[in-house]
């Protein structure tokens, strides 16, 4: 936080002129080092933008406030206000220079002068501590208006006005009023102390300026405004001398003709001859004007070739000097060249972990660098195999064109009659396309197996079977077995020559001479909360027939549901009949079952996980192969079937010719 506002006051003109004056005043003093602290200058009427106060804390003194600032990484400066009870320490995230730029009131002593404090404010951190909220109880000499407008005699501003009066020892300038107040006393009371994170406030104090004249300085430094420094302008030198590169020297050459060595050039600023003074003296290069020698480059911007954009420490244009200068990869510093890699550790891609002899990241350079398989060294690529000899697994003895060990390369390599086809993946399978299956159906390409999904997939599915079933096949795929196989036999009565019929064992036989079960009938009274879709989770029946010499016959159905309609809803009748080809499978063992002409019992199970199902009359009806035979009906001992009570027994079973069974 340099005291640049002091330059503002010294210029004594408009704000734009003030900033220009500040910049000009500071520039020559870059190399001055001083321990002189200008604590007596004050700032007031400063503004903090919204959001820059990190926090406020309560402390006893400004030193503690500074220590709190150091706790916060974002804290750039702090203020301590003795006039506040409680949270009197403000921790601020704001550039101190920007903060000072907001101040509208400045004050300072007659000595040390502004000119003396400008270098102090640049080079000594102690200058960053200032006072504020000051009052001046006595000693007002004069109030001067409009001092920012240059007076006719060209004199400076408020600080110079103080110098014009021998009794003035302090001044104060108010920016908004453009008013200068002169005081005969330095006595003042300041409640506010402000400063940066570092240095320590306790280590900073006012001291005398380091020099009064050149005798106090060590050559080549001279005394300028109380500071020992190298000269920056001729006025800093004694008469007859000029300032050249920080030294007061006698004037030398005036042009190149004065140089004794051919090819040298005169630097008129110091009167000496050098190899070069400007870049024009260095064909194809630039001049280091400090040592007056030509180099290919001094800065990266001197390197115009995009392939060599970096100015090296030896002042030559190169591709790189460190990794950060390589767009991709790392820098071979001895050769100043960017490569993808120098070591394996430079290769970050797990797929290319090896740094090759050509400094590129590759998968391998030898077999040892391949986790599995061998290295194709010309291509730096790992493969499972390059030759059949690389394939050690007897089940996969051949090296394919894609460099994988496989079971086969063509069909001739498949020796099993059951798996005669070689796939593009090098595996022997039953089929890869339907043409491979012949009479075995179609090819399931996901499993490479021959079979069927529907009856039409099997050759002879609609033929009338001969006695040996050599010309007809049926598909045994079911709801639970989506892909089945084609087998010799009938599927429907249409596959059997009259009067033969197709039985559940897929054989054509004479129609039964016995009375067989043909239908199961459900009349739904209500089905609250049921699925209501064509595909439903239907009930399963266990049916017990009458007693005969061979015992009591029984059968089980699969879940009963027509997939093309809603079977279980209010007012619907669902009939599962042998004559319906699709119903034969779900009737299962009960399709044309020989129950000795009667139903004596059994059970029904509701398989759906939703709904409450009630049948009309709480009963199930059964029809027979002889339409003249009376139907049988059975009552359910649990009239409401649901997921919580899914099973009911079939009771009170009897012939129901008059459809007059009443369940208890």
FIFI-699911 format. One record per residue (C-alpha): residue number from 1; z, y, x. Coordinates in steps of 0.25 Angstrom, whole numbers, plus 5000, padded with zeros to 4 digits. Example, Ala and Ser with C-alpha at 12.3 -4.5 7.8 and 13.67 -1.06 7.14 Angstrom:
! residues 2
- i;zz;yy;xx
- 1;5031;4982;5049
- 2;5029;4996;5055
END
This chain:
! residues 664
- i;zz;yy;xx
- 1;5000;5000;5000
- 2;4995;5011;5009
- 3;5000;5026;5006
- 4;4985;5030;5003
- 5;4991;5040;4993
- 6;4995;5048;5005
- 7;4980;5050;5008
- 8;4978;5055;4994
- 9;4988;5066;4996
- 10;4982;5070;5010
- 11;4968;5072;5004
- 12;4973;5081;4993
- 13;4961;5080;4983
- 14;4956;5072;4972
- 15;4959;5057;4970
- 16;4945;5052;4975
- 17;4947;5061;4987
- 18;4961;5056;4990
- 19;4956;5042;4990
- 20;4945;5045;4999
- 21;4954;5053;5008
- 22;4964;5041;5008
- 23;4953;5031;5013
- 24;4949;5041;5024
- 25;4963;5043;5029
- 26;4966;5029;5030
- 27;4954;5023;5037
- 28;4956;5029;5051
- 29;4971;5023;5051
- 30;4968;5008;5050
- 31;4974;5004;5063
- 32;4986;5013;5063
- 33;4999;5005;5063
- 34;5013;5012;5060
- 35;5027;5010;5056
- 36;5028;5023;5050
- 37;5033;5022;5036
- 38;5029;5033;5026
- 39;5040;5030;5016
- 40;5042;5045;5012
- 41;5029;5045;5003
- 42;5031;5042;4988
- 43;5023;5038;4976
- 44;5025;5040;4962
- 45;5018;5040;4948
- 46;5012;5026;4951
- 47;5006;5017;4941
- 48;5008;5002;4939
- 49;4996;4995;4931
- 50;5000;4985;4920
- 51;5003;4971;4925
- 52;5006;4974;4940
- 53;5021;4973;4939
- 54;5025;4958;4942
- 55;5039;4960;4938
- 56;5051;4969;4939
- 57;5065;4965;4946
- 58;5078;4971;4948
- 59;5082;4974;4962
- 60;5091;4983;4970
- 61;5082;4989;4981
- 62;5067;4990;4984
- 63;5068;4979;4995
- 64;5072;4969;4985
- 65;5061;4973;4976
- 66;5051;4971;4988
- 67;5057;4957;4990
- 68;5054;4954;4975
- 69;5040;4958;4977
- 70;5038;4948;4988
- 71;5042;4937;4978
- 72;5029;4939;4970
- 73;5016;4936;4976
- 74;5009;4946;4967
- 75;5018;4958;4970
- 76;5011;4968;4979
- 77;5021;4979;4978
- 78;5035;4983;4971
- 79;5042;4995;4966
- 80;5058;4997;4966
- 81;5063;5008;4956
- 82;5077;5012;4959
- 83;5077;5020;4945
- 84;5076;5007;4937
- 85;5088;4999;4933
- 86;5084;4984;4932
- 87;5070;4980;4936
- 88;5067;4990;4946
- 89;5058;4982;4955
- 90;5044;4981;4951
- 91;5035;4970;4958
- 92;5020;4974;4957
- 93;5007;4967;4959
- 94;4999;4979;4963
- 95;4991;4983;4975
- 96;5001;4994;4981
- 97;4988;5003;4984
- 98;4984;5003;4969
- 99;4998;5006;4965
- 100;4999;5018;4974
- 101;4985;5022;4969
- 102;4992;5024;4955
- 103;5003;5034;4960
- 104;5001;5048;4956
- 105;5013;5055;4964
- 106;5014;5055;4980
- 107;5024;5061;4989
- 108;5026;5062;5004
- 109;5033;5069;5016
- 110;5027;5079;5025
- 111;5029;5069;5036
- 112;5025;5059;5039
- 113;5011;5064;5034
- 114;5001;5057;5025
- 115;4992;5055;5037
- 116;5003;5048;5044
- 117;5006;5039;5033
- 118;4992;5035;5029
- 119;4991;5025;5041
- 120;5006;5021;5039
- 121;5002;5017;5024
- 122;4990;5009;5029
- 123;4997;5001;5040
- 124;5011;5000;5037
- 125;5016;4992;5025
- 126;5029;5001;5025
- 127;5020;5012;5019
- 128;5019;5004;5007
- 129;5033;5007;5002
- 130;5034;5020;4994
- 131;5044;5028;4985
- 132;5042;5032;4971
- 133;5048;5039;4959
- 134;5053;5050;4968
- 135;5060;5063;4964
- 136;5061;5075;4973
- 137;5074;5083;4969
- 138;5072;5095;4977
- 139;5064;5102;4988
- 140;5051;5106;4980
- 141;5043;5116;4987
- 142;5030;5117;4980
- 143;5021;5111;4969
- 144;5006;5112;4973
- 145;4996;5109;4962
- 146;4982;5104;4963
- 147;4983;5099;4978
- 148;4973;5088;4976
- 149;4962;5099;4976
- 150;4959;5102;4990
- 151;4963;5116;4994
- 152;4954;5127;4999
- 153;4959;5125;5013
- 154;4956;5110;5013
- 155;4971;5106;5015
- 156;4976;5093;5011
- 157;4985;5089;4999
- 158;5000;5088;4996
- 159;5005;5083;5009
- 160;4998;5094;5017
- 161;5004;5104;5007
- 162;5017;5099;5012
- 163;5014;5102;5026
- 164;5010;5116;5023
- 165;5025;5119;5020
- 166;5035;5117;5031
- 167;5046;5115;5021
- 168;5038;5104;5014
- 169;5043;5090;5018
- 170;5038;5082;5005
- 171;5027;5082;4995
- 172;5023;5075;4982
- 173;5009;5075;4975
- 174;5007;5072;4961
- 175;4993;5066;4958
- 176;4992;5069;4943
- 177;4997;5083;4944
- 178;4990;5086;4957
- 179;5002;5092;4962
- 180;5009;5093;4975
- 181;5024;5095;4977
- 182;5030;5099;4990
- 183;5045;5097;4994
- 184;5054;5102;5004
- 185;5063;5089;5004
- 186;5059;5075;5006
- 187;5071;5071;4997
- 188;5067;5063;4985
- 189;5072;5051;4977
- 190;5063;5039;4974
- 191;5067;5028;4965
- 192;5055;5019;4968
- 193;5051;5011;4980
- 194;5038;5003;4981
- 195;5032;4994;4991
- 196;5024;4981;4994
- 197;5029;4967;4997
- 198;5029;4969;5012
- 199;5034;4975;5022
- 200;5049;4975;5020
- 201;5053;4988;5014
- 202;5066;4988;5022
- 203;5058;4988;5035
- 204;5050;5000;5032
- 205;5056;5014;5035
- 206;5051;5028;5039
- 207;5049;5030;5054
- 208;5042;5041;5063
- 209;5027;5040;5065
- 210;5024;5032;5078
- 211;5017;5044;5086
- 212;5017;5059;5087
- 213;5005;5059;5098
- 214;4996;5051;5106
- 215;5007;5049;5117
- 216;5015;5040;5107
- 217;5003;5030;5106
- 218;4997;5020;5115
- 219;4983;5022;5119
- 220;4973;5020;5112
- 221;4981;5024;5100
- 222;4983;5039;5097
- 223;4993;5046;5087
- 224;4987;5049;5074
- 225;4996;5055;5063
- 226;5008;5049;5069
- 227;5002;5035;5071
- 228;4997;5028;5084
- 229;4983;5023;5081
- 230;4970;5021;5087
- 231;4961;5033;5085
- 232;4951;5033;5073
- 233;4945;5046;5074
- 234;4942;5056;5085
- 235;4953;5066;5080
- 236;4963;5056;5085
- 237;4958;5057;5099
- 238;4961;5068;5109
- 239;4950;5079;5111
- 240;4938;5074;5119
- 241;4941;5059;5114
- 242;4935;5052;5102
- 243;4940;5040;5095
- 244;4932;5027;5097
- 245;4936;5014;5092
- 246;4951;5018;5091
- 247;4951;5025;5105
- 248;4950;5039;5109
- 249;4939;5039;5120
- 250;4930;5049;5127
- 251;4917;5050;5120
- 252;4906;5041;5127
- 253;4891;5038;5125
- 254;4883;5046;5115
- 255;4871;5036;5113
- 256;4865;5023;5118
- 257;4858;5031;5130
- 258;4872;5033;5136
- 259;4874;5018;5137
- 260;4873;5012;5151
- 261;4870;4998;5147
- 262;4857;4995;5141
- 263;4857;4991;5127
- 264;4871;4997;5124
- 265;4874;5007;5113
- 266;4882;5019;5112
- 267;4894;5019;5103
- 268;4895;5034;5100
- 269;4908;5032;5094
- 270;4915;5029;5107
- 271;4904;5033;5117
- 272;4903;5019;5122
- 273;4891;5010;5124
- 274;4891;4996;5118
- 275;4882;4984;5116
- 276;4881;4988;5101
- 277;4887;4999;5092
- 278;4879;4995;5079
- 279;4873;4983;5073
- 280;4859;4989;5077
- 281;4863;4986;5091
- 282;4864;4971;5088
- 283;4850;4965;5084
- 284;4853;4953;5075
- 285;4868;4956;5075
- 286;4879;4966;5073
- 287;4888;4975;5082
- 288;4903;4973;5083
- 289;4906;4987;5084
- 290;4920;4984;5090
- 291;4915;4978;5102
- 292;4901;4983;5102
- 293;4894;4969;5103
- 294;4883;4962;5095
- 295;4886;4950;5087
- 296;4878;4942;5077
- 297;4888;4945;5067
- 298;4902;4952;5064
- 299;4904;4949;5049
- 300;4898;4938;5040
- 301;4890;4949;5034
- 302;4882;4950;5047
- 303;4877;4935;5045
- 304;4864;4936;5037
- 305;4860;4922;5037
- 306;4866;4914;5025
- 307;4866;4902;5034
- 308;4876;4909;5044
- 309;4884;4918;5035
- 310;4897;4919;5044
- 311;4900;4927;5056
- 312;4907;4919;5065
- 313;4919;4922;5075
- 314;4908;4923;5086
- 315;4900;4933;5078
- 316;4889;4924;5075
- 317;4883;4920;5061
- 318;4887;4906;5057
- 319;4888;4897;5045
- 320;4903;4896;5045
- 321;4916;4897;5053
- 322;4925;4891;5043
- 323;4924;4882;5030
- 324;4926;4894;5021
- 325;4912;4899;5025
- 326;4905;4886;5021
- 327;4900;4886;5007
- 328;4901;4871;5006
- 329;4908;4862;5017
- 330;4915;4866;5030
- 331;4912;4874;5043
- 332;4909;4867;5056
- 333;4916;4878;5063
- 334;4911;4875;5077
- 335;4897;4875;5072
- 336;4899;4886;5061
- 337;4892;4877;5051
- 338;4895;4873;5037
- 339;4895;4858;5034
- 340;4898;4850;5021
- 341;4909;4843;5030
- 342;4914;4841;5044
- 343;4925;4830;5040
- 344;4926;4820;5029
- 345;4938;4829;5024
- 346;4927;4840;5021
- 347;4921;4831;5010
- 348;4928;4833;4997
- 349;4919;4825;4988
- 350;4925;4811;4987
- 351;4910;4806;4985
- 352;4906;4811;4999
- 353;4919;4810;5007
- 354;4912;4808;5021
- 355;4907;4820;5030
- 356;4895;4814;5037
- 357;4889;4817;5050
- 358;4880;4827;5044
- 359;4892;4835;5039
- 360;4890;4831;5024
- 361;4899;4824;5015
- 362;4894;4811;5011
- 363;4899;4798;5005
- 364;4898;4790;5018
- 365;4892;4788;5031
- 366;4897;4773;5033
- 367;4902;4761;5025
- 368;4916;4764;5029
- 369;4916;4777;5021
- 370;4912;4770;5008
- 371;4923;4765;4999
- 372;4915;4754;4994
- 373;4901;4750;4999
- 374;4893;4754;5010
- 375;4887;4768;5015
- 376;4872;4771;5014
- 377;4873;4779;5027
- 378;4859;4786;5026
- 379;4864;4792;5012
- 380;4879;4792;5015
- 381;4882;4785;5002
- 382;4891;4774;4999
- 383;4885;4762;4991
- 384;4891;4749;4986
- 385;4879;4742;4994
- 386;4867;4744;5002
- 387;4863;4730;5003
- 388;4866;4717;4996
- 389;4875;4713;5008
- 390;4884;4725;5004
- 391;4887;4718;4991
- 392;4899;4708;4994
- 393;4903;4705;4979
- 394;4896;4692;4975
- 395;4895;4697;4961
- 396;4887;4709;4965
- 397;4879;4704;4977
- 398;4867;4713;4976
- 399;4865;4728;4981
- 400;4857;4736;4970
- 401;4848;4748;4972
- 402;4859;4757;4968
- 403;4868;4751;4980
- 404;4877;4743;4971
- 405;4881;4729;4972
- 406;4876;4722;4959
- 407;4875;4708;4953
- 408;4860;4709;4951
- 409;4848;4718;4954
- 410;4838;4711;4944
- 411;4839;4699;4934
- 412;4836;4689;4945
- 413;4849;4691;4951
- 414;4856;4687;4938
- 415;4858;4672;4938
- 416;4866;4670;4926
- 417;4858;4666;4913
- 418;4869;4673;4905
- 419;4867;4686;4913
- 420;4852;4687;4917
- 421;4850;4702;4917
- 422;4853;4712;4929
- 423;4857;4726;4924
- 424;4854;4739;4931
- 425;4868;4738;4936
- 426;4866;4725;4943
- 427;4874;4716;4933
- 428;4869;4703;4927
- 429;4870;4704;4912
- 430;4865;4697;4899
- 431;4856;4708;4896
- 432;4853;4723;4898
- 433;4844;4725;4886
- 434;4841;4717;4873
- 435;4828;4711;4879
- 436;4837;4703;4889
- 437;4845;4696;4877
- 438;4833;4688;4870
- 439;4839;4681;4858
- 440;4854;4685;4862
- 441;4853;4698;4854
- 442;4853;4712;4860
- 443;4859;4717;4873
- 444;4872;4725;4873
- 445;4869;4735;4885
- 446;4883;4739;4886
- 447;4887;4724;4889
- 448;4874;4718;4893
- 449;4876;4707;4883
- 450;4866;4701;4873
- 451;4871;4700;4859
- 452;4871;4708;4845
- 453;4877;4719;4837
- 454;4870;4715;4824
- 455;4862;4704;4818
- 456;4849;4710;4821
- 457;4852;4709;4836
- 458;4851;4694;4835
- 459;4837;4686;4835
- 460;4835;4679;4822
- 461;4846;4687;4815
- 462;4838;4686;4802
- 463;4831;4673;4804
- 464;4834;4660;4795
- 465;4842;4651;4805
- 466;4836;4637;4808
- 467;4845;4625;4809
- 468;4848;4628;4823
- 469;4850;4643;4822
- 470;4840;4645;4833
- 471;4833;4656;4826
- 472;4844;4665;4821
- 473;4856;4672;4827
- 474;4867;4681;4821
- 475;4875;4692;4828
- 476;4890;4689;4829
- 477;4894;4704;4831
- 478;4905;4709;4823
- 479;4913;4721;4820
- 480;4922;4718;4831
- 481;4912;4712;4841
- 482;4901;4723;4841
- 483;4891;4715;4850
- 484;4890;4700;4847
- 485;4880;4689;4850
- 486;4868;4683;4844
- 487;4871;4668;4839
- 488;4863;4658;4832
- 489;4867;4657;4817
- 490;4866;4664;4804
- 491;4872;4678;4800
- 492;4868;4678;4785
- 493;4863;4669;4774
- 494;4849;4675;4777
- 495;4849;4667;4790
- 496;4851;4654;4783
- 497;4840;4646;4775
- 498;4844;4644;4761
- 499;4852;4639;4755
- 500;4861;4640;4768
- 501;4870;4651;4770
- 502;4876;4658;4783
- 503;4891;4655;4786
- 504;4901;4662;4794
- 505;4898;4653;4806
- 506;4884;4658;4806
- 507;4878;4645;4801
- 508;4869;4642;4789
- 509;4875;4632;4780
- 510;4874;4628;4765
- 511;4881;4637;4755
- 512;4896;4632;4753
- 513;4898;4622;4742
- 514;4912;4628;4741
- 515;4917;4640;4735
- 516;4918;4651;4747
- 517;4924;4665;4748
- 518;4913;4675;4746
- 519;4919;4689;4743
- 520;4932;4697;4746
- 521;4933;4709;4736
- 522;4942;4721;4737
- 523;4943;4731;4726
- 524;4951;4743;4731
- 525;4960;4751;4722
- 526;4964;4761;4733
- 527;4963;4764;4748
- 528;4971;4776;4751
- 529;4969;4781;4765
- 530;4959;4770;4768
- 531;4948;4772;4779
- 532;4937;4776;4769
- 533;4926;4772;4779
- 534;4915;4762;4779
- 535;4921;4755;4790
- 536;4935;4751;4786
- 537;4946;4742;4791
- 538;4945;4731;4780
- 539;4956;4721;4776
- 540;4957;4707;4781
- 541;4959;4695;4772
- 542;4965;4681;4774
- 543;4961;4672;4763
- 544;4967;4659;4759
- 545;4960;4649;4751
- 546;4964;4637;4742
- 547;4969;4624;4747
- 548;4960;4612;4750
- 549;4961;4599;4757
- 550;4958;4606;4770
- 551;4969;4616;4768
- 552;4969;4631;4764
- 553;4957;4639;4769
- 554;4958;4653;4773
- 555;4950;4664;4779
- 556;4950;4678;4785
- 557;4941;4690;4784
- 558;4938;4701;4794
- 559;4942;4715;4790
- 560;4934;4717;4777
- 561;4925;4730;4777
- 562;4911;4733;4774
- 563;4906;4743;4785
- 564;4896;4750;4776
- 565;4906;4754;4765
- 566;4920;4758;4761
- 567;4927;4746;4756
- 568;4941;4751;4754
- 569;4942;4763;4745
- 570;4947;4766;4731
- 571;4938;4758;4721
- 572;4930;4751;4731
- 573;4926;4736;4730
- 574;4924;4729;4743
- 575;4917;4715;4742
- 576;4916;4707;4755
- 577;4905;4696;4751
- 578;4898;4685;4759
- 579;4885;4690;4754
- 580;4887;4702;4762
- 581;4882;4699;4776
- 582;4891;4709;4782
- 583;4903;4704;4775
- 584;4902;4690;4780
- 585;4908;4694;4794
- 586;4920;4702;4788
- 587;4923;4691;4778
- 588;4924;4682;4791
- 589;4930;4668;4788
- 590;4931;4672;4773
- 591;4916;4673;4771
- 592;4913;4661;4762
- 593;4926;4655;4766
- 594;4930;4641;4758
- 595;4943;4645;4752
- 596;4942;4633;4742
- 597;4938;4642;4731
- 598;4951;4650;4731
- 599;4960;4661;4737
- 600;4974;4658;4738
- 601;4980;4669;4747
- 602;4979;4676;4760
- 603;4981;4691;4765
- 604;4974;4704;4766
- 605;4976;4714;4778
- 606;4972;4729;4777
- 607;4967;4732;4792
- 608;4965;4747;4790
- 609;4975;4756;4797
- 610;4974;4766;4785
- 611;4974;4766;4770
- 612;4981;4759;4759
- 613;4972;4749;4751
- 614;4975;4744;4737
- 615;4965;4734;4730
- 616;4963;4734;4715
- 617;4972;4724;4708
- 618;4978;4722;4722
- 619;4969;4710;4724
- 620;4957;4704;4732
- 621;4946;4697;4726
- 622;4938;4685;4732
- 623;4924;4680;4728
- 624;4918;4666;4730
- 625;4904;4661;4733
- 626;4902;4655;4719
- 627;4901;4668;4711
- 628;4906;4660;4698
- 629;4919;4657;4705
- 630;4930;4667;4701
- 631;4935;4676;4712
- 632;4949;4675;4718
- 633;4959;4687;4719
- 634;4971;4689;4727
- 635;4982;4699;4725
- 636;4988;4707;4737
- 637;5003;4706;4739
- 638;5003;4720;4746
- 639;4993;4728;4737
- 640;4992;4740;4746
- 641;4987;4737;4760
- 642;4989;4748;4771
- 643;4991;4749;4786
- 644;5006;4747;4784
- 645;5005;4735;4774
- 646;4991;4729;4778
- 647;4993;4715;4773
- 648;4994;4709;4759
- 649;4994;4694;4755
- 650;4984;4688;4745
- 651;4992;4683;4733
- 652;4990;4679;4719
- 653;4976;4674;4722
- 654;4968;4668;4710
- 655;4955;4666;4704
- 656;4952;4680;4697
- 657;4940;4677;4687
- 658;4945;4687;4677
- 659;4948;4697;4688
- 660;4962;4698;4682
- 661;4971;4695;4693
- 662;4983;4704;4693
- 663;4991;4705;4705
- 664;5007;4705;4704
END
